[in-house]
Amino acid sequence: MDISLKYASGSEDKILIRKIQDMIKRSEKTYTVLYTHFLTPAEQQLLQKVDEFKGKISFDGGYEEAERRMSRICTDEYQADEGLPCKLLSVNPTAALSEISHRDVLGSLMGLGIKREMIGDIIADSGKALFFCDLSVADYVEMNLEKIGRYKVKVSAANLDEVPQLRTELKTININSPRLDSVCAECFGISRTKAAEAIRHGIVTIDWQICDNVSRELKGGEKISVRGKGKVKYNGITGSSKKGRMFAEIEKYI
């Protein structure tokens, strides 16, 4: 039975669901634990909606806050598992005071012929970068990644305790409704008109999925991102003023 027809409309989503369905069958037949490549948050959300996959798949990106994660496929809790097939690599510029960005790292990896799905989260921090890499290409990357942007770099294995903690700033905003355009305007310091334009142009995501509905009401707990402006977590309404405006709490990623 092709269950992809129940949950997906686009061809890529259907292909992904069918792939997971096939991997589950292979896991059942061979008594092995299988892993996918790194999945985007949107792909993970799609798979989590598939009732037939519940109890058979889980997600892990190498650390707790990971956005891009592999799916672990296991149909028997007693099956042996060799562990997540990825490696954390550290990239350090050889020149002092050099700065490398997420975009620089990703561009250099793509230049080596590495597909995006083979790379997990990329964390640029304090002049260096860390990224999770599929084991199947990790050795190749270590041997061949010699330059990022205009800087020569040294690549080496890293430990999880080197991953920096995500920093957020807790703030209270004043809104007249929990509509997406109103919240975006206050969170990102733009006019409501500009916020609505950004939403309609498809550069606003809620929990990593594009949302072009200007009037969508937020309930609390959503992560909102505006391309070029940053990301916040909207925690919800905390109170209201005498004039009817609402107070909401957000966590802004810094």
BALOBA-1460 file (C-alpha; in Angstrom, 3 decimals):
// residues 254
<rec num="1" residu="m" x="0.000" y="0.000" z="0.000"/>
<rec num="2" residu="d" x="1.340" y="3.424" z="-0.980"/>
<rec num="3" residu="i" x="0.695" y="5.479" z="2.168"/>
<rec num="4" residu="s" x="2.388" y="8.546" z="0.667"/>
<rec num="5" residu="l" x="-0.895" y="9.458" z="-1.049"/>
<rec num="6" residu="k" x="-2.486" y="10.019" z="2.393"/>
<rec num="7" residu="y" x="0.088" y="12.470" z="3.678"/>
<rec num="8" residu="a" x="1.855" y="14.219" z="0.804"/>
<rec num="9" residu="s" x="0.863" y="16.262" z="-2.226"/>
<rec num="10" residu="g" x="4.274" y="17.181" z="-3.672"/>
<rec num="11" residu="s" x="6.420" y="14.649" z="-5.491"/>
<rec num="12" residu="e" x="9.458" y="15.107" z="-3.207"/>
<rec num="13" residu="d" x="7.400" y="14.461" z="-0.077"/>
<rec num="14" residu="k" x="5.914" y="11.334" z="-1.637"/>
<rec num="15" residu="i" x="9.391" y="10.058" z="-2.522"/>
<rec num="16" residu="l" x="10.588" y="10.605" z="1.057"/>
<rec num="17" residu="i" x="7.632" y="8.767" z="2.610"/>
<rec num="18" residu="r" x="8.070" y="5.859" z="0.201"/>
<rec num="19" residu="k" x="11.780" y="5.724" z="1.028"/>
<rec num="20" residu="i" x="11.077" y="5.508" z="4.770"/>
<rec num="21" residu="q" x="8.404" y="2.886" z="4.133"/>
<rec num="22" residu="d" x="10.930" y="0.778" z="2.203"/>
<rec num="23" residu="m" x="13.582" y="1.225" z="4.916"/>
<rec num="24" residu="i" x="11.138" y="0.064" z="7.595"/>
<rec num="25" residu="k" x="10.416" y="-3.081" z="5.568"/>
<rec num="26" residu="r" x="14.168" y="-3.685" z="5.180"/>
<rec num="27" residu="s" x="14.718" y="-3.173" z="8.912"/>
<rec num="28" residu="e" x="12.005" y="-5.717" z="9.701"/>
<rec num="29" residu="k" x="13.416" y="-8.218" z="7.233"/>
<rec num="30" residu="t" x="17.096" y="-7.920" z="8.186"/>
<rec num="31" residu="y" x="16.745" y="-7.133" z="11.920"/>
<rec num="32" residu="t" x="18.954" y="-4.069" z="11.555"/>
<rec num="33" residu="v" x="18.823" y="-0.434" z="12.604"/>
<rec num="34" residu="l" x="18.932" y="1.936" z="9.634"/>
<rec num="35" residu="y" x="19.551" y="5.679" z="9.360"/>
<rec num="36" residu="t" x="18.557" y="8.212" z="6.731"/>
<rec num="37" residu="h" x="20.647" y="11.161" z="5.580"/>
<rec num="38" residu="f" x="20.168" y="14.465" z="7.429"/>
<rec num="39" residu="l" x="16.578" y="15.657" z="7.102"/>
<rec num="40" residu="t" x="15.361" y="19.241" z="7.116"/>
<rec num="41" residu="p" x="12.962" y="20.289" z="9.911"/>
<rec num="42" residu="a" x="10.123" y="20.329" z="7.362"/>
<rec num="43" residu="e" x="10.919" y="16.762" z="6.274"/>
<rec num="44" residu="q" x="10.978" y="15.645" z="9.906"/>
<rec num="45" residu="q" x="7.598" y="17.250" z="10.531"/>
<rec num="46" residu="l" x="6.147" y="15.460" z="7.525"/>
<rec num="47" residu="l" x="7.363" y="12.061" z="8.741"/>
<rec num="48" residu="q" x="6.070" y="12.710" z="12.248"/>
<rec num="49" residu="k" x="2.569" y="13.088" z="10.811"/>
<rec num="50" residu="v" x="2.594" y="9.583" z="9.312"/>
<rec num="51" residu="d" x="0.667" y="7.369" z="11.724"/>
<rec num="52" residu="e" x="2.106" y="4.214" z="10.174"/>
<rec num="53" residu="f" x="5.631" y="5.309" z="11.185"/>
<rec num="54" residu="k" x="4.884" y="5.943" z="14.873"/>
<rec num="55" residu="g" x="7.071" y="3.832" z="17.147"/>
<rec num="56" residu="k" x="9.335" y="2.891" z="14.249"/>
<rec num="57" residu="i" x="11.282" y="6.105" z="13.658"/>
<rec num="58" residu="s" x="13.030" y="8.699" z="15.808"/>
<rec num="59" residu="f" x="15.315" y="11.657" z="15.084"/>
<rec num="60" residu="d" x="18.825" y="12.637" z="16.157"/>
<rec num="61" residu="g" x="21.113" y="15.357" z="14.847"/>
<rec num="62" residu="g" x="24.065" y="14.834" z="17.136"/>
<rec num="63" residu="y" x="23.074" y="17.315" z="19.858"/>
<rec num="64" residu="e" x="19.896" y="18.397" z="21.617"/>
<rec num="65" residu="e" x="19.216" y="21.635" z="19.708"/>
<rec num="66" residu="a" x="19.882" y="20.182" z="16.245"/>
<rec num="67" residu="e" x="17.615" y="21.350" z="13.440"/>
<rec num="68" residu="r" x="18.836" y="18.964" z="10.747"/>
<rec num="69" residu="r" x="18.547" y="15.402" z="12.040"/>
<rec num="70" residu="m" x="18.827" y="11.851" z="10.792"/>
<rec num="71" residu="s" x="15.906" y="9.484" z="11.168"/>
<rec num="72" residu="r" x="16.654" y="6.282" z="13.060"/>
<rec num="73" residu="i" x="14.578" y="3.378" z="11.797"/>
<rec num="74" residu="c" x="14.201" y="0.503" z="14.216"/>
<rec num="75" residu="t" x="11.290" y="-1.923" z="14.388"/>
<rec num="76" residu="d" x="12.543" y="-3.874" z="17.427"/>
<rec num="77" residu="e" x="13.781" y="-2.138" z="20.569"/>
<rec num="78" residu="y" x="16.255" y="-4.953" z="21.253"/>
<rec num="79" residu="q" x="18.136" y="-4.609" z="17.972"/>
<rec num="80" residu="a" x="21.833" y="-3.761" z="18.198"/>
<rec num="81" residu="d" x="22.667" y="-0.220" z="17.151"/>
<rec num="82" residu="e" x="26.169" y="0.968" z="16.292"/>
<rec num="83" residu="g" x="25.139" y="4.556" z="16.938"/>
<rec num="84" residu="l" x="24.433" y="7.670" z="14.925"/>
<rec num="85" residu="p" x="26.520" y="7.499" z="11.721"/>
<rec num="86" residu="c" x="27.850" y="11.035" z="11.821"/>
<rec num="87" residu="k" x="30.977" y="12.826" z="12.972"/>
<rec num="88" residu="l" x="31.419" y="16.282" z="14.457"/>
<rec num="89" residu="l" x="34.158" y="18.205" z="12.680"/>
<rec num="90" residu="s" x="35.831" y="21.456" z="13.675"/>
<rec num="91" residu="v" x="37.097" y="23.985" z="11.118"/>
<rec num="92" residu="n" x="39.732" y="26.451" z="12.324"/>
<rec num="93" residu="p" x="41.301" y="29.175" z="10.136"/>
<rec num="94" residu="t" x="45.085" y="29.076" z="10.223"/>
<rec num="95" residu="a" x="45.296" y="32.883" z="10.172"/>
<rec num="96" residu="a" x="44.598" y="34.821" z="13.350"/>
<rec num="97" residu="l" x="41.447" y="36.981" z="13.540"/>
<rec num="98" residu="s" x="39.906" y="35.232" z="10.527"/>
<rec num="99" residu="e" x="36.109" y="34.971" z="10.459"/>
<rec num="100" residu="i" x="34.156" y="32.256" z="8.649"/>
<rec num="101" residu="s" x="30.390" y="32.088" z="8.306"/>
<rec num="102" residu="h" x="27.774" y="29.367" z="7.930"/>
<rec num="103" residu="r" x="27.468" y="30.308" z="4.255"/>
<rec num="104" residu="d" x="31.241" y="30.089" z="3.751"/>
<rec num="105" residu="v" x="31.397" y="26.586" z="5.230"/>
<rec num="106" residu="l" x="28.407" y="25.315" z="3.270"/>
<rec num="107" residu="g" x="29.712" y="26.791" z="0.004"/>
<rec num="108" residu="s" x="33.108" y="25.152" z="0.441"/>
<rec num="109" residu="l" x="31.529" y="21.774" z="1.210"/>
<rec num="110" residu="m" x="29.325" y="22.016" z="-1.858"/>
<rec num="111" residu="g" x="32.475" y="22.880" z="-3.825"/>
<rec num="112" residu="l" x="33.888" y="19.499" z="-2.799"/>
<rec num="113" residu="g" x="30.845" y="17.815" z="-4.314"/>
<rec num="114" residu="i" x="29.224" y="17.057" z="-0.959"/>
<rec num="115" residu="k" x="25.423" y="17.009" z="-1.099"/>
<rec num="116" residu="r" x="23.588" y="19.157" z="1.467"/>
<rec num="117" residu="e" x="21.818" y="16.109" z="2.874"/>
<rec num="118" residu="m" x="25.190" y="14.700" z="4.019"/>
<rec num="119" residu="i" x="25.800" y="17.683" z="6.313"/>
<rec num="120" residu="g" x="23.866" y="18.370" z="9.500"/>
<rec num="121" residu="d" x="23.882" y="21.595" z="11.487"/>
<rec num="122" residu="i" x="26.687" y="24.068" z="10.830"/>
<rec num="123" residu="i" x="27.576" y="26.240" z="13.827"/>
<rec num="124" residu="a" x="29.823" y="29.262" z="13.227"/>
<rec num="125" residu="d" x="31.102" y="30.739" z="16.485"/>
<rec num="126" residu="s" x="34.102" y="32.746" z="17.730"/>
<rec num="127" residu="g" x="36.114" y="32.594" z="14.522"/>
<rec num="128" residu="k" x="35.708" y="28.884" z="13.909"/>
<rec num="129" residu="a" x="32.958" y="26.528" z="12.761"/>
<rec num="130" residu="l" x="31.629" y="23.127" z="13.755"/>
<rec num="131" residu="f" x="29.482" y="20.871" z="11.626"/>
<rec num="132" residu="f" x="28.018" y="17.383" z="11.718"/>
<rec num="133" residu="c" x="28.973" y="15.206" z="8.766"/>
<rec num="134" residu="d" x="27.692" y="11.815" z="7.554"/>
<rec num="135" residu="l" x="30.298" y="9.159" z="8.358"/>
<rec num="136" residu="s" x="30.361" y="8.008" z="4.743"/>
<rec num="137" residu="v" x="31.965" y="11.287" z="3.642"/>
<rec num="138" residu="a" x="33.661" y="12.451" z="6.874"/>
<rec num="139" residu="d" x="37.136" y="11.142" z="6.004"/>
<rec num="140" residu="y" x="36.931" y="12.670" z="2.534"/>
<rec num="141" residu="v" x="35.994" y="16.049" z="4.008"/>
<rec num="142" residu="e" x="38.796" y="15.926" z="6.582"/>
<rec num="143" residu="m" x="41.361" y="15.189" z="3.893"/>
<rec num="144" residu="n" x="40.156" y="17.638" z="1.248"/>
<rec num="145" residu="l" x="38.624" y="20.674" z="2.968"/>
<rec num="146" residu="e" x="41.635" y="22.995" z="2.982"/>
<rec num="147" residu="k" x="40.100" y="26.403" z="2.381"/>
<rec num="148" residu="i" x="36.909" y="28.217" z="3.332"/>
<rec num="149" residu="g" x="36.246" y="31.499" z="1.625"/>
<rec num="150" residu="r" x="39.645" y="33.162" z="1.391"/>
<rec num="151" residu="y" x="41.059" y="31.462" z="4.469"/>
<rec num="152" residu="k" x="43.122" y="28.315" z="4.766"/>
<rec num="153" residu="v" x="41.683" y="26.032" z="7.424"/>
<rec num="154" residu="k" x="42.545" y="23.024" z="9.513"/>
<rec num="155" residu="v" x="39.839" y="20.360" z="9.899"/>
<rec num="156" residu="s" x="39.801" y="17.974" z="12.846"/>
<rec num="157" residu="a" x="37.428" y="15.830" z="14.889"/>
<rec num="158" residu="a" x="35.619" y="17.679" z="17.680"/>
<rec num="159" residu="n" x="33.808" y="16.799" z="20.903"/>
<rec num="160" residu="l" x="30.201" y="17.624" z="21.737"/>
<rec num="161" residu="d" x="31.274" y="19.849" z="24.620"/>
<rec num="162" residu="e" x="32.735" y="22.207" z="22.008"/>
<rec num="163" residu="v" x="29.263" y="22.970" z="20.607"/>
<rec num="164" residu="p" x="28.236" y="26.409" z="21.966"/>
<rec num="165" residu="q" x="24.906" y="26.787" z="23.728"/>
<rec num="166" residu="l" x="22.266" y="28.702" z="21.783"/>
<rec num="167" residu="r" x="21.773" y="32.118" z="23.348"/>
<rec num="168" residu="t" x="18.357" y="33.757" z="23.594"/>
<rec num="169" residu="e" x="17.060" y="37.012" z="25.029"/>
<rec num="170" residu="l" x="13.687" y="36.937" z="26.777"/>
<rec num="171" residu="k" x="11.540" y="39.927" z="25.799"/>
<rec num="172" residu="t" x="7.973" y="41.171" z="26.127"/>
<rec num="173" residu="i" x="6.292" y="42.678" z="23.066"/>
<rec num="174" residu="n" x="3.124" y="44.729" z="22.751"/>
<rec num="175" residu="i" x="0.751" y="43.560" z="19.999"/>
<rec num="176" residu="n" x="-2.850" y="44.224" z="19.048"/>
<rec num="177" residu="s" x="-3.465" y="40.610" z="18.004"/>
<rec num="178" residu="p" x="-1.609" y="37.268" z="17.804"/>
<rec num="179" residu="r" x="-1.760" y="37.398" z="13.989"/>
<rec num="180" residu="l" x="1.457" y="36.467" z="12.236"/>
<rec num="181" residu="d" x="1.926" y="39.885" z="10.610"/>
<rec num="182" residu="s" x="1.446" y="41.705" z="13.908"/>
<rec num="183" residu="v" x="3.845" y="39.440" z="15.795"/>
<rec num="184" residu="c" x="6.496" y="39.578" z="13.052"/>
<rec num="185" residu="a" x="6.370" y="43.368" z="12.967"/>
<rec num="186" residu="e" x="7.073" y="43.642" z="16.702"/>
<rec num="187" residu="c" x="9.603" y="40.803" z="16.860"/>
<rec num="188" residu="f" x="11.771" y="41.996" z="13.989"/>
<rec num="189" residu="g" x="11.369" y="45.777" z="14.240"/>
<rec num="190" residu="i" x="9.571" y="46.334" z="10.929"/>
<rec num="191" residu="s" x="6.234" y="47.857" z="9.991"/>
<rec num="192" residu="r" x="3.163" y="45.648" z="9.784"/>
<rec num="193" residu="t" x="2.990" y="46.384" z="6.050"/>
<rec num="194" residu="k" x="6.580" y="45.182" z="5.575"/>
<rec num="195" residu="a" x="5.842" y="42.117" z="7.692"/>
<rec num="196" residu="a" x="2.830" y="41.270" z="5.544"/>
<rec num="197" residu="e" x="4.901" y="41.672" z="2.367"/>
<rec num="198" residu="a" x="7.576" y="39.328" z="3.746"/>
<rec num="199" residu="i" x="4.935" y="36.720" z="4.592"/>
<rec num="200" residu="r" x="3.306" y="36.911" z="1.148"/>
<rec num="201" residu="h" x="6.722" y="36.634" z="-0.554"/>
<rec num="202" residu="g" x="7.411" y="33.332" z="1.219"/>
<rec num="203" residu="i" x="10.379" y="34.389" z="3.345"/>
<rec num="204" residu="v" x="8.680" y="33.753" z="6.689"/>
<rec num="205" residu="t" x="8.624" y="30.296" z="8.234"/>
<rec num="206" residu="i" x="6.806" y="28.870" z="11.232"/>
<rec num="207" residu="d" x="8.536" y="25.807" z="12.693"/>
<rec num="208" residu="w" x="10.664" y="25.714" z="9.527"/>
<rec num="209" residu="q" x="7.705" y="25.590" z="7.145"/>
<rec num="210" residu="i" x="6.916" y="28.534" z="4.861"/>
<rec num="211" residu="c" x="3.725" y="30.312" z="5.863"/>
<rec num="212" residu="d" x="2.157" y="32.843" z="3.474"/>
<rec num="213" residu="n" x="-0.993" y="33.344" z="5.555"/>
<rec num="214" residu="v" x="-0.786" y="36.903" z="6.905"/>
<rec num="215" residu="s" x="-3.711" y="36.417" z="9.308"/>
<rec num="216" residu="r" x="-2.630" y="33.097" z="10.803"/>
<rec num="217" residu="e" x="-3.122" y="33.233" z="14.560"/>
<rec num="218" residu="l" x="-0.257" y="32.019" z="16.717"/>
<rec num="219" residu="k" x="-0.992" y="29.914" z="19.788"/>
<rec num="220" residu="g" x="2.411" y="29.915" z="21.479"/>
<rec num="221" residu="g" x="5.446" y="27.692" z="21.178"/>
<rec num="222" residu="e" x="6.088" y="28.446" z="17.498"/>
<rec num="223" residu="k" x="9.531" y="29.249" z="16.147"/>
<rec num="224" residu="i" x="9.325" y="32.062" z="13.604"/>
<rec num="225" residu="s" x="12.049" y="32.976" z="11.144"/>
<rec num="226" residu="v" x="12.236" y="35.850" z="8.670"/>
<rec num="227" residu="r" x="14.967" y="35.510" z="6.077"/>
<rec num="228" residu="g" x="17.662" y="38.093" z="6.735"/>
<rec num="229" residu="k" x="16.093" y="39.175" z="10.035"/>
<rec num="230" residu="g" x="16.690" y="36.265" z="12.386"/>
<rec num="231" residu="k" x="14.627" y="33.852" z="14.428"/>
<rec num="232" residu="v" x="12.445" y="34.005" z="17.537"/>
<rec num="233" residu="k" x="10.376" y="31.651" z="19.624"/>
<rec num="234" residu="y" x="6.900" y="33.010" z="20.297"/>
<rec num="235" residu="n" x="5.801" y="31.863" z="23.768"/>
<rec num="236" residu="g" x="2.309" y="33.350" z="23.701"/>
<rec num="237" residu="i" x="0.077" y="35.961" z="25.326"/>
<rec num="238" residu="t" x="0.905" y="36.846" z="28.936"/>
<rec num="239" residu="g" x="-1.560" y="39.665" z="29.617"/>
<rec num="240" residu="s" x="-3.356" y="42.706" z="28.243"/>
<rec num="241" residu="s" x="-3.513" y="46.463" z="28.735"/>
<rec num="242" residu="k" x="-6.533" y="48.585" z="29.685"/>
<rec num="243" residu="k" x="-6.705" y="49.741" z="26.077"/>
<rec num="244" residu="g" x="-7.052" y="46.189" z="24.798"/>
<rec num="245" residu="r" x="-3.538" y="45.621" z="23.514"/>
<rec num="246" residu="m" x="-1.844" y="42.343" z="24.362"/>
<rec num="247" residu="f" x="1.488" y="41.512" z="25.950"/>
<rec num="248" residu="a" x="3.344" y="38.501" z="24.595"/>
<rec num="249" residu="e" x="6.587" y="36.815" z="25.560"/>
<rec num="250" residu="i" x="9.239" y="35.932" z="22.988"/>
<rec num="251" residu="e" x="12.742" y="34.456" z="23.042"/>
<rec num="252" residu="k" x="14.982" y="36.131" z="20.477"/>
<rec num="253" residu="y" x="17.981" y="34.164" z="19.255"/>
<rec num="254" residu="i" x="21.155" y="36.269" z="19.478"/>
